[in-house]
Every structure is written in C-alpha cells, then in structure tokens.
Amino acid sequence: MQYIREDWIRAGLDMLAEAGIDAVRVEPLARKLKISKGSFYHHFPDRQALLDSMIDYWEEHATERIIRAPHSDNMSLEQLLSSVFSSERKIEAAIYNWAKQHPALSKRLVEIEQRRIGFVASLYEKKGLSPADAKARAQLAYLLYIGWLVRRELEAPFDMSAPLDHFKTWI
C-alpha cells in the first residue's frame, strides 16, 4: 500500500489523541502504519514538520472547512451546536492539552478560536443581535464548548443533552 503525506498526519493526530504529544514520534507511527521510517522522511524533513502539518490539517478540517462550506451561510446556530456537541472531539482535547506545554501553539490556538468565535458571532448577528451582543454570546458558547471538552476527558460520562437543550432556548 502506498502511503501519502496525509496518512502520516492522520496517524499523528490519532496518536496525539490516544497518548499525547510526547507519543507522536516517527518510529511508533511507522510501526502503526506498518511501514519503514524512510517513508516519513520522504514527506517530512523532521518531526517538527509533521507536528506543524498536524495543526494545519486540524485547523483546516475542524475550522476552516466548516466556515467556508457552501451551507455555512444557511447554517443555523442550533445546527452548528448540535453538530459540535454530538461528534467525537478527542483530537481537539489533545490539541488543547498540547497547547498548555507549547506557547507558540497556544498563540495559534487563540487565533483559531477567534476565527471560530467570529463565525459563531456572525450566526448570532443573522438572528438580529448587535455585533457586540453577538460576540459576547459567541464567546459564551465557545466557553461552554471548552468546558464540555475538558469535562469529557474525565472517565464518568457527562450527558450534554439537558444543558445543551437549555442553552438552545437562550440562543
């Protein structure tokens, strides 16, 4: 099987979600993919290039594609919230944990959050809120999301349906 650059990136993100940033290393990834390390160096000059590519890939798929999607102009806030809170977010939680240890990633994560909050604010504005109120509500919605991400890391399950239903009435 021919592996492409994206296979390494996805394997890296999976490893990040499973075991944290320190586990994202060339040899374990090569074993996981069942290929030689040489394939890695065909696609990346070093581990840091893979890590940078992982963040680029995650940002593109978890933020930019949602914002740019043809349906995003017609997306309701309720649809976005339901989608976000119903999907698996282990990679996202792992990226937040990684950012705690790496200031450059933390700075980039803040920029990504601002894009996300801006998008949510635009959905609030479509509902007739002023830009200031829309931004404040978007920030609160994002904080709810971050709290949910942190809470999901605990072993005990946390049913988000009731709080989310209540939050939707506030929208």
Secondary structure as GFF3:
##gff-version 3
##sequence-region A 1 171
A	DSSP	alpha_helix	5	19	.	.	.	ID=ss1
A	DSSP	three_ten_helix	21	23	.	.	.	ID=ss2
A	DSSP	alpha_helix	26	33	.	.	.	ID=ss3
A	DSSP	alpha_helix	37	43	.	.	.	ID=ss4
A	DSSP	alpha_helix	47	59	.	.	.	ID=ss5
A	DSSP	pi_helix	60	64	.	.	.	ID=ss6
A	DSSP	alpha_helix	65	68	.	.	.	ID=ss7
A	DSSP	three_ten_helix	70	73	.	.	.	ID=ss8
A	DSSP	alpha_helix	77	86	.	.	.	ID=ss9
A	DSSP	alpha_helix	90	101	.	.	.	ID=ss10
A	DSSP	alpha_helix	103	126	.	.	.	ID=ss11
A	DSSP	alpha_helix	131	152	.	.	.	ID=ss12
A	DSSP	alpha_helix	161	170	.	.	.	ID=ss13
###
